[in-house]
Amino acid sequence: MGSKNKLKRFRENDTFSNVIQPTRKEVLDDFSKKGNWQTFFNNNNPIVLELGCGKGEYTIALARKNPNINYIGIDLKGARFWRGAKTALEENLNNVAFIRTQIELIDLLFSENEVDEIWITFPDPQIKYTRTKHRLTNAEFLKKYHHVLKPEGIVNLKTDSEFMHGYTLGLLHGEGHEVLYAHHDIYKNFHSPEEITATQTFYESQYLEVGKPITYIKFKIRY
């Protein structure tokens, strides 16, 4: 994507009612929407997050299927989720929002027990040991998720990375968290829940075309 196109999308994002692009300082200095997301959506419906939402197609697909649930996609690359935000406005999907910020700030974006569910879809596995702190399922991130999730809140990890799948599963078992479902190839497992195979990201559909296995873990964080 050219720089001019990116700048155009950034400017257009600023005009979208469903896009929030706070500065890091605004988030650190007591983010105004923290604890007030029900006011933003003007309802008391459950809140579901997609972390690293990319183009936002997964967020949009879930929102179409579940109009009584509020979905928020979070990504630092606003030029990517521009497409999802624009589609939501075009289709009058009032249960969709996007935040342009770092995922590491999640516990400053939402109050304790404000979120019902989290989706992590095809994150960078950060395979090098020196990149462990950036893995979205490392111990520190799990603590942040636990803080914002309701007591029975669920986390979903969908990835094409066997490394990420194995790392996360090992960490969950090692720390005593509750694994509700896990499989290393959900499209070859006829018992996979339909909710995880019926919706696909852009990259997921590409991986499936070349026969790459898609893994999935559904879990609850227990401390």
C-alpha positions as CSV (number, residue, x, y, z in Angstrom):
1,M,0.0,0.0,0.0
2,G,1.4,3.4,-1.0
3,S,2.1,6.1,1.6
4,K,-0.4,8.4,0.0
5,N,-3.1,5.8,0.2
6,K,-2.2,5.1,3.9
7,L,-2.5,8.8,4.7
8,K,-5.8,9.0,3.0
9,R,-7.1,6.1,5.0
10,F,-5.8,7.6,8.3
11,R,-7.6,10.9,7.5
12,E,-10.8,9.0,6.6
13,N,-10.6,7.0,9.9
14,D,-10.7,10.3,11.7
15,T,-14.2,10.9,10.3
16,F,-15.5,7.5,11.2
17,S,-17.8,7.4,14.2
18,N,-16.8,3.8,14.9
19,V,-13.0,4.4,15.0
20,I,-11.2,5.6,18.1
21,Q,-7.5,6.6,17.6
22,P,-6.2,7.8,21.0
23,T,-2.7,9.0,21.6
24,R,-0.6,6.9,23.9
25,K,-0.8,9.8,26.4
26,E,-4.6,9.8,26.3
27,V,-4.6,6.1,27.2
28,L,-2.1,6.4,29.9
29,D,-3.8,9.5,31.5
30,D,-7.1,7.7,32.2
31,F,-8.7,6.8,28.9
32,S,-12.2,8.4,28.8
33,K,-14.0,5.3,27.4
34,K,-12.6,2.9,30.0
35,G,-15.5,1.6,32.0
36,N,-17.9,3.5,29.7
37,W,-18.2,1.3,26.6
38,Q,-21.8,0.6,27.3
39,T,-22.4,4.3,26.8
40,F,-20.4,4.3,23.6
41,F,-22.6,1.5,22.2
42,N,-25.7,2.9,23.9
43,N,-26.6,-0.6,25.2
44,N,-25.7,-3.2,27.9
45,N,-24.8,-5.9,25.4
46,P,-21.7,-8.2,25.9
47,I,-18.4,-6.9,24.7
48,V,-16.1,-9.1,22.6
49,L,-12.6,-8.0,21.5
50,E,-10.5,-9.1,18.5
51,L,-6.8,-8.4,19.2
52,G,-4.6,-7.8,16.1
53,C,-7.7,-7.5,14.0
54,G,-5.9,-6.7,10.7
55,K,-8.5,-5.7,8.1
56,G,-11.3,-6.3,10.5
57,E,-13.1,-9.0,8.5
58,Y,-13.4,-11.4,11.4
59,T,-14.8,-8.7,13.6
60,I,-17.3,-7.7,10.9
61,A,-18.3,-11.3,10.2
62,L,-19.0,-12.0,13.9
63,A,-20.9,-8.7,14.2
64,R,-23.2,-9.6,11.3
65,K,-24.0,-12.9,12.9
66,N,-24.5,-11.6,16.4
67,P,-26.3,-8.2,16.4
68,N,-26.8,-8.3,20.2
69,I,-23.1,-8.4,20.9
70,N,-20.7,-5.5,20.7
71,Y,-17.4,-6.1,18.9
72,I,-14.2,-4.1,19.1
73,G,-11.2,-4.7,16.9
74,I,-7.8,-3.5,18.2
75,D,-4.8,-3.0,16.0
76,L,-2.0,-0.5,15.6
77,K,-2.3,-0.4,11.9
78,G,-5.3,1.8,11.2
79,A,-4.8,1.7,7.4
80,R,-5.7,-2.0,7.6
81,F,-8.8,-1.9,9.7
82,W,-10.0,1.1,7.6
83,R,-11.7,-1.4,5.4
84,G,-13.6,-3.1,8.3
85,A,-14.6,0.2,9.8
86,K,-15.9,1.5,6.4
87,T,-17.8,-1.8,5.8
88,A,-19.5,-1.5,9.2
89,L,-20.7,2.0,8.5
90,E,-21.9,1.0,5.0
91,E,-23.9,-1.9,6.5
92,N,-25.1,0.1,9.5
93,L,-23.5,-2.3,11.9
94,N,-23.9,-0.3,15.1
95,N,-22.3,-3.1,17.2
96,V,-18.8,-2.6,15.8
97,A,-15.9,-0.3,16.8
98,F,-12.1,-0.2,16.1
99,I,-9.3,1.1,18.3
100,R,-6.0,2.1,16.9
101,T,-3.5,1.4,19.7
102,Q,-1.0,-1.1,21.2
103,I,-2.6,-4.3,22.5
104,E,-0.3,-4.1,25.5
105,L,-2.5,-1.2,26.7
106,I,-5.6,-3.3,26.9
107,D,-5.9,-3.1,30.7
108,L,-6.0,0.7,30.3
109,L,-8.7,0.7,27.6
110,F,-11.2,-1.4,29.6
111,S,-12.2,-1.6,33.3
112,E,-12.0,-4.7,35.4
113,N,-14.6,-7.3,34.3
114,E,-15.8,-5.1,31.4
115,V,-15.1,-7.6,28.6
116,D,-16.9,-10.9,27.9
117,E,-14.7,-12.6,25.4
118,I,-11.4,-12.2,23.5
119,W,-10.4,-13.5,20.1
120,I,-6.7,-13.6,19.1
121,T,-6.7,-14.4,15.3
122,F,-3.5,-15.3,13.6
123,P,-1.0,-13.3,15.6
124,D,2.7,-13.1,14.9
125,P,4.1,-16.1,16.8
126,Q,7.3,-14.2,17.7
127,I,9.3,-17.4,17.5
128,K,12.6,-16.0,18.7
129,Y,13.2,-16.3,22.4
130,T,14.1,-12.6,22.6
131,R,10.6,-11.8,21.3
132,T,8.8,-13.8,24.0
133,K,7.5,-10.6,25.6
134,H,5.6,-9.8,22.4
135,R,3.7,-13.0,22.2
136,L,0.0,-12.2,22.7
137,T,-0.5,-15.3,24.9
138,N,2.5,-14.9,27.2
139,A,2.0,-14.8,31.0
140,E,2.0,-11.0,31.2
141,F,-0.7,-10.6,28.5
142,L,-2.8,-13.3,30.2
143,K,-2.8,-11.3,33.4
144,K,-4.0,-8.2,31.4
145,Y,-6.7,-10.3,29.8
146,H,-7.8,-11.7,33.1
147,H,-8.1,-8.2,34.5
148,V,-10.5,-6.9,31.8
149,L,-12.5,-10.2,31.4
150,K,-15.5,-11.1,33.4
151,P,-14.9,-14.0,35.8
152,E,-16.2,-16.6,33.3
153,G,-14.8,-14.7,30.3
154,I,-13.3,-16.7,27.4
155,V,-10.2,-16.4,25.3
156,N,-10.0,-17.9,21.8
157,L,-6.7,-18.4,19.9
158,K,-6.8,-19.3,16.3
159,T,-3.5,-19.6,14.5
160,D,-1.7,-21.4,11.7
161,S,1.5,-21.6,13.9
162,E,2.1,-25.0,15.5
163,F,4.7,-23.2,17.6
164,M,2.2,-20.6,18.9
165,H,-0.4,-23.4,19.6
166,G,2.1,-25.5,21.5
167,Y,3.6,-22.7,23.4
168,T,0.2,-21.4,24.5
169,L,-1.1,-24.8,25.4
170,G,2.0,-25.6,27.5
171,L,1.7,-22.3,29.3
172,L,-2.0,-22.7,30.0
173,H,-1.5,-26.2,31.5
174,G,1.6,-25.1,33.4
175,E,-0.1,-22.2,35.0
176,G,-3.3,-24.1,35.8
177,H,-5.7,-22.3,33.5
178,E,-8.8,-24.0,32.1
179,V,-8.5,-25.3,28.6
180,L,-12.1,-25.8,27.2
181,Y,-11.1,-27.0,23.8
182,A,-7.9,-27.5,21.8
183,H,-7.1,-29.0,18.4
184,H,-4.2,-28.8,16.0
185,D,-6.2,-29.0,12.8
186,I,-9.8,-27.8,13.3
187,Y,-10.9,-28.3,9.7
188,K,-10.0,-32.0,9.7
189,N,-11.7,-32.5,13.1
190,F,-15.4,-33.2,12.4
191,H,-16.2,-32.4,16.0
192,S,-14.9,-28.8,15.9
193,P,-17.5,-26.3,17.0
194,E,-19.1,-24.6,14.0
195,E,-18.5,-21.2,15.5
196,I,-14.7,-21.5,14.8
197,T,-14.9,-22.9,11.3
198,A,-17.8,-20.8,9.9
199,T,-15.9,-17.5,10.1
200,Q,-12.5,-17.1,8.5
201,T,-10.0,-14.2,8.2
202,F,-8.4,-13.2,4.9
203,Y,-5.2,-15.0,5.8
204,E,-7.0,-18.1,7.1
205,S,-8.7,-18.7,3.7
206,Q,-5.4,-18.4,2.0
207,Y,-3.8,-20.9,4.3
208,L,-6.6,-23.3,3.8
209,E,-6.2,-23.1,0.0
210,V,-2.7,-24.4,0.3
211,G,-3.6,-27.1,2.9
212,K,-2.1,-25.4,5.9
213,P,-3.5,-26.7,9.2
214,I,-5.4,-24.2,11.4
215,T,-5.1,-24.7,15.2
216,Y,-7.5,-23.5,17.9
217,I,-7.6,-23.2,21.7
218,K,-10.5,-22.0,23.8
219,F,-9.7,-21.3,27.4
220,K,-10.5,-19.5,30.7
221,I,-7.8,-17.7,32.7
222,R,-7.7,-18.9,36.3
223,Y,-5.6,-17.3,39.1
